[in-house]
Amino acid sequence: MKRPASAMGIAALALGAAVAASAQVRETQRLAACRSVLEAIANMPEGIPRDLLARAQCVAVVPGVKKIALGVGRYGKGAVTCRKDGGRGPWGPPAMIELGGPSIGLQIGGQSADYVFLVMNPKGIDHLLRSKFTLGADASVAAGPKGRSAEVATDLQLHAEILTYSRTRGLFAGVSLEGAIVKQDRNANEQVYGEAVEARDLLIFIKADRRVPAAARELVDVLRELSPPRPEP
């Protein structure tokens, strides 16, 4: 016996709603993982220097990056948020990103790693607005210094557009991610914001009515606590 068309339509709508709800939960979990990683790294004695974080214009977190297969590389998903008001104001709503590539770090075997990027200048931000870019080829990148102060940073680190860090099995260090590919995750953005939205509108041209979504509030709150808005010089 054939099911009535109306019943089939209702079933299809219910399935679609269930899939959408599952996707929203997944992105909420991703943002929560980003917050946990950033919080843990910030509390390490030899973590990211606070004065360096104070100068960063954007921060990206990609938790739980895993090796895909032998010789293939690694893949993970995370989020990036930038300061408002030309890199001096409060942290704004995040954009969702993906990280992949044939060579992103020095991890041994198949364990996962957490990555944090500090975007240090407007040129680095410009790369985030592309659909994708390659660290080291399109954007200058260097392993970030660690410790209480950034005074030990080398000339290479001080002039890099993006500084990168990793945490594997509790060990934290600056790591060069040359060759890694960073991409916008438009589907995830739509799940988080409930509509199609461009990274440019989240990271640069932030509208007054664009609020930080509930799923990302704890992540942004951690950044606001670690690195509040900078006073005018």
Buried (B, 14 or more C-beta within 10 A) or exposed (E): EEEEEEEEEEEEEEEEEEEEEEBBEEBBEBBBBBBBBBBBBBEBEEBBBBEBBEBBBBBBBBBBBEBEEEEEBBBBBBBBBBBBEEBEBBBBBBBBBBBBBEEBBEBEEEEBBBBBBBBBBBEBBBBBBEEEBBBBEBBBBBBBBBBEEBEEBEEEBBEBBBBBBBBBEEEBBBBBBBBBBBBBBBEBBBBBBEEEBBBBBBBBEBEEEBEBBEBBBBBBBBBEEBBEBEEEE
